[in-house]
């Protein structure tokens, strides 16, 4: 039994080249339209590729993000579950104890 090396057909190589060009065009468009997002994304990618995932800083940042996300979820759920009250319909109480 003999093994033949993988030979790519012209169609698959062309498809790969088109895919690479599409990604490059998308990245260029992102950099032109939203340069801050592109810089933050590049910094994040560099942090991950540089081995930052196992650092203590990542654990602290992840913990802060999780607490922030939980606070947002609790606030949204409480807003959805507790109906808003209008101040005009609520009786007010004076210092003498008489309601207006």
Residue pairs with C-beta under 8 A, 6 or more apart in sequence:
27 38
30 37
30 38
31 38
52 58
91 99
91 100
92 99
92 100
93 99
93 100
94 100
